[in-house]
Amino acid sequence: MATFGEHLSDFYRAAKSKPDGLMLEIGAGGESLVAYARVGIVLLLLLLPLASTLFSDAPFESSAGAIGVLIALLVSLYWLKLTKQEPRPRWLSFATTASDITSVSLVLLLLIMVNPSAGGNSVVTWLCYPLCIMTTALRNDIRVTWFAGGLAMLQFGLLMGYLFGLSSESLFSVEYGTVELSNAIQRMILLAIFTLSTALIVYRMQRLVKISGTDNLTGLHNRMYLNEHVPRLIEAAKKNGSPLCLAIIDLDFFKAINDQHGHQVGDRALKHAVTVIRERLQPGESLLRIGGEEFLYVGKNSPDMARLQLESLRRALADSHFRLDDGSSKQITFSAGLSAYPQHGDSLSLLLKAADGHLRLAKQGGRNRIVTEQPL
């Protein structure tokens, strides 16, 4: 079991690092969910100023709240439109978070300008800050959570600084009482607690996703990533008319290494092969482990470019001799079957079927080769 120090170190690395492709893919789905939820929540928030108008004597807060909610509704509809774009803007999560936090601050500022004690003591409006921070958990990116919490504390702190710079007489009203510095400080502390708590939730979610979606031996994504992520890439290729290639890679005669030298050596050989291949992958390419010694190459490139890249990877692995325990070296090679969208299919199952058929031809042809087409 990991120690507290190990957890803290891992949390620190996760907090400052950009999530990998799987995390960002999950976060993109979360951003879409937040966009729909934001519209629904804003519509529900319209009930608050209405209720305040009907059942309380706070017309200023009601008017300010209604104006703020209507502006937020228009902005929410715009963010919802952006979430449907492919590819989705990378800055979108930070922009929507900043918009949410700033909307709350603008409502508080409007309240302060109309009735300072209302802006300083309005619990309902302030609680929208923690709500904005907590919804960042759906983005699955700790950086967004830190950004939300930091921005909320900064803007709220500036508002309170402006508020307490006003005359002391304006900090009191019959409806809202007296605005006290201790209350503002307590709310700042609560914002920090909400931020840290949400960040820990995101960290735990990322750990669980990593455990379930990553191969323990090689560190590569596994079949969960294949089933969740690759179909989205195919849909994006259909929508944008962009190329996409898959290749099933199988290490040649790998069973003999396990039988002759043991599974520990076999594990080292697997990691050696993965290291050689992964270090040479280009942007837009990824490698997944889908079986014992079977891998899947995914490339956002044309069939010709994918073929050239796979040939380069094949030669690199064949030239990098694996060192055995007795000091001798052994050559490791692979065979691969390549398929491309849309030439070989428009779904994951069709592309994998074509790649598997090409892989069988590569093995029948003597192994240590790439096959991209069935013979005529």
N, C-alpha and C positions, 0 to 999 in steps of 0.2 A: 504494500500500500504506500502511495506517495506521501511524503512528509509535507508539513505546512509550507516549508521553504520551497519545495519543489512545485507545489501548487501555485505559490505566489510568483515564482519565476516564470512558470508557464503562462499564468494569467497576464503577467507583464508583457511577455512576448506576443500573446494574442491581442493585447490591447493596442499595441503599436504597429501591428503587421496588417497588411492588406489580406483579406480572406482569399482562399483559393477559388478555383472555378466553381466547385460544387457549392461552397458557402455563398458565393455571389449569386448563383442560380437560385438557391433557396431564398436568398434575400430579395431577388427580383420578384419572386412570387409573393413574398411578404409585402413588398412595396405596392404591388397591385392590390393585395388585400387591404392594406392600409388606405389606399386611395378610395376604394369603395366604402370602407368603414368611415373614412373621414367625411364623405358626403352624407352618409347616414347619421353620423354623430352631429354634424352641423345642423342637419334638419331637426334633430331632436333638441339641440341647443336653442332653436328658435322658440321652444316652449318655455324656456327660462324667463326671458324678458316678458313674454306674454303672461306667465304666472305672476311675475313681479308686478306687472301693471294691474292685474285683476285683484291680487290679494295682499298687496303691501303698499306703503306710502313712500316708494323710492322711485319716482318718475325719472330722475336723472340716470340712475343705474340701468333702468329698463331701456331707455332710449339709447344709451351708449352700448348696451349689450346687443340690442337689435341691429344697430348699424354695424357693429363688429361682426356679428354672425352672418349678416347678408354679404359683407365683403368676403368673409371666409368661405361662404358657399360658392361664390364666383371663382375664387382662387382654387377651391377644391375640385371644381369641375375641370379647370384647366390642367391641374396635376393629373387627374384621372385620364384625360386625353393623352398626356405624355407617356403614361405607363403602358399604353397600348402600342406605342411605337416600337419597331424593331429595326436596328438594335436600340435598346433602351439607353438613354444618356447615362453615363457613369456618374455624373454629378447629381442625378435626380434625387437620391435619398438625402443628401446634404441640403439640397435646395428646398425640398418639401419640409424637412425638419426645421430649417431656418424660417420658412414661411409660417409653420404652425406656432413656433415659439414667439415670433415677432407679432403675430396676430393677437396673441394673449397680451403681450406687452402694450400693443397699441390700444387695446380695450382698457387696460389699466391706466394708461396715460390719459385717455379721454375722460375716464372717471376722475382722475386727479385734477384735471383742468376744470371740470365742472364742480366737483365736490371732493376736495382732497381727502377727507376722512373716509369717503366711500372707496376711493382708490387704495388707501392704505389698509383698510379692514375688510375688503370684499373677499370672503372666503371662496365663494363659488368661482369667481374669475381666476383667483390664484391657483385653485386646484386643477385648472387646465394645464398648468406647467407640468406637474407630475404626470398627468395623462399623456402629454406629448412625449415626455421622457420614456414612459413605460412602453408606448407603442413602437419605439425604436427597436425593441427586442425582436419584432417581426422582420426587421431588415437583416438580422443575423450578422451584423457588423458592429463590433464594439466601438470602432472609431466614430460611428454615427451617434452612438449613445453618449460617448464623452462629449462630442460636439453639442448635442442637445442640452446636456446638463450644464456644460460650461456657458453656453449662450444664454440659457435661462437664468443662471446665477448672475451673469454679467448684466443682462438687461434689467432684471429685477433690482439688482444693486444700484444701477444708475437711476432707476425710477425712485427708489427709496432715498437716494442722495438728493435728488431734486425735490422730493416731497418734504424732507426734513429741512431743506433750505428755505421753505416757506415760513410765514409767520406762525407762531404757536397757536394763535387764535383759530386759524384755518384748519388745524389738525383735530378739531372737535366738532361734532355735530350730534344732534339729539338722536338721529336714526342710527348712526354707526359708532358713536362713542369717540374716544380719544385714540389717535394713532400713536403707538408706543414703539420706541426703538427696539426694546427687547423682543417684541412680537416679530418685527422685521428680521432680526437676527435669527430667531428660531426658524422662520420660514426659509432663510438661506441655508441653515443647517439641514433642514428637511429636504431641500432640493439636492444637496450633496448626497444625502442618504439614499434618496430615490435613484440618483444617477449610479451610485456604486452598486446598489441592489440589482438594478436592471443590467448593468455591465456583467455582474456575476451570473445572472440568468443566461445572457447571451453566450458567455464563456462556457457555461455548462452545456448549452445546446450545441455549440460548436464541437465540444469534446465528444458528445454522443453521436453527432453526425460523422465525425472523423472516424470514430471506432467502427460504426456500422458501414461506412462507405469507403474504408481504406484497408488495403491488404497489409496485415501486420508485418510480414516478412520484408516486402519490397518497398512499402510506403506508397505504392501506386493505388489509384482508385480501383474499385472492384466492380462487380456486376450491378450493384445498386446504382452506382454512378452511370453505368452503361444504360440501364433501363430508364433512369430519370433524366439524364442530361442529353444523350445522343439523339433521342427522338426530337428534342427541342431544336437541336442543331439542324436536323433534317427539315423541320418545319420552317426554320429561318432561311435555309437554302431555297426551299420552295417559294417562299414569299419574296426573297430578294434576288432570286435567279443566280445565286452564288454557288460555286463548286463545293463539293464535299466528298471526301474519300475515306473508306474504311479498309483496313488490311488486318487479317488474322495472321499473327506471327507465331510460329511454333519452333522451339529450339530443337535442332536435329539430334536424334539419338540420345536424348537427355536421360532416359531411363537407365541407360548403360552407366552413366556417371553415378547415379544412386546405387545401382547394383554392385558396381565395382569398388566404389570409394566411400559409400555410406551417405546417409541423408544430410549429415552436417556439411559435408563437402558439397553435396548437391545444393543445399541452401546458399552456400557461399557462391557457387557457380551462378545460381539464379540472380543473386544480388549483383554479381559482376556484370552479367549481361544487361541487366536493367540500368546499371550505372553508365555503361558504355553508350547505350541507346539514348537514355534520357538526357545525357549531357549534350547530345548533338541535335536534339529536337529544336525546331524553329518556332517562332511565334505563330500561334494558330494551330499548333500540333500538340497532341497529347498521347500518352501511352497508358493503357489499362491492363490489369491482370485479370483474365477471365477464366483461367484454369490453372492446372499445375504448372506446366511450362508453356502455357499458351497466353498470348497477349493480343491486345487490339490496338492498332495504330489508328488515330483519328486525325485527319488533316483537312483544313479549309483551303485546299488547293486543287488544281486541275489534275486529271489522271496522269498526265505526262510529268508534271512536277512531283507528284506523289511517288511515281515510279522511280524517278531520279533520286529522291530523298531516301526511299527504302533501299535502293542499291547502295547508296552511300553508307547507310546504317549497317547493311549486311557486310560490306567490305570492312568497315571499322571494327565490327565484332569479330570477324574472322581473323583480322590482323592483331587483335589484342588477346594474346594467349593467356589463359587462366592458369594460375600457379597452384599446383597440388601440394599436399602436405609434405611429400617427399622431396620437394624442390623442383620437380619436373613440371613442365607446362603442357596444357592441353588446349587444342583449338576448339572453340565453340562457334557453331554456325546456326543460322536459322533459315527456314523456308517461310514464304509468305504468299498469301493469296489476296489480291487487291480488287476491290469493287468501288464503283463511283456512282454518285447521284448526278444525273438521272439515268445514266446509261444502263445500270444494272438493277435499278429498282428505285422506288420512291418511299420505301418504308424500311424500318430497322430490320425486320425479319427478312425481307428480300435482299437487302444489301449484305447481311450476314450469310445468307444462303449462297449468294454468288461468291463471296470471299472464301467461304468454306470449300466450294467446288474448285476454285482456283488453287487453294492450298493443297488439295488432294493431287491436283495435276503437278504442282511443284514437287511434292514428295515422290510421285511416280516418275518424274523426270530426272531424279537423282539427288534431290534436296539441294540446299544451299543456293536457292534461286528464288526469283520473284515471278509470279504468273499473274497476268492481268486479264487475259481473255481465254475463252474456250477455243480449242482448235476447230477450224472449219471442217 
